Amino acid sequence: MTPFQSFILGIVQGLTEFFPISSSAHLQLVKALLHIPDGEHLLHFDLFLHTGTLFALMLYLYKEIPPIVRSIRTLSLYALALFPLVPAYFLLKPLRIAASNPAHLGYYLMITASLLFLAAYSKRPMTPSPCRPKWKSVLCIGIVQTIALIPGISRSGSTIATARLLGWDWVSAAKFSFLLAIPAILGGQALEIGRFWHNSANAEALPASCYAIGFLSSFLVGLCSVRLVFWIYERSRIVPLAWYCLLLGTAILWVNPRG
């Protein structure tokens, strides 16, 4: 991988991480366009990209984090939402690996599009629920979050759409989803780092400049895109994103119907 390629991938990660369009799907597609073989050998580099957007998210929401940490009830609700990820990651690993076949990427983008369309056209009244959300709603969002372990299904898209279908307004749903993403991403990165050290012989040794450029580009672009996505949710302009996922998924299946 060249520094220019790492720069492009960092931009893609920063642009797509917070939009409900699946950053993992876009990274797979751009790697294919740049003729970069995807797989375990790029695990360390991918971690740097995700760390860049994670830092951008934490910086943007830094005022929202302390009240959560100080409240036992709120911490318990976030823990409840995270709980379904544990059995999904470990107990359903064979199913998750089989479902992660790149040949299915177009279908998963269509699933994301369907969830966004359902939420966008929902007639349920909007209420700012995260002030005192009910545990049943939080658990439901956590369960839906597990399907985003499959590349191509947007984590933010599935959780925010579910929250909207439960009656939350778009901005409150987005804040809860992104705050929930922080421990989810940190936990996932801890697991991936452990897997990396266990399989370090399979990792590709890239120049330090690639890691630095990928991290910085994903961080800086992520800072801009997270603000833009909240601007979109503030104005409830979700339908164009749903159409984007639907058209991209259709294009992928049309170009490569057999994967």
Secondary structure as UniProt FT lines:
FT   HELIX           3..16
FT   TURN            17..21
FT   HELIX           23..33
FT   TURN            34..35
FT   HELIX           40..42
FT   HELIX           43..60
FT   TURN            61..64
FT   HELIX           65..70
FT   HELIX           72..82
FT   TURN            83..84
FT   HELIX           85..90
FT   TURN            91..92
FT   HELIX           93..99
FT   HELIX           102..104
FT   HELIX           105..120
FT   HELIX           129..131
FT   HELIX           135..145
FT   HELIX           146..149
FT   TURN            151..152
FT   HELIX           155..165
FT   TURN            166..167
FT   HELIX           170..198
FT   HELIX           200..202
FT   HELIX           208..234
FT   TURN            235..236
FT   HELIX           239..255
FT   TURN            257..258
//
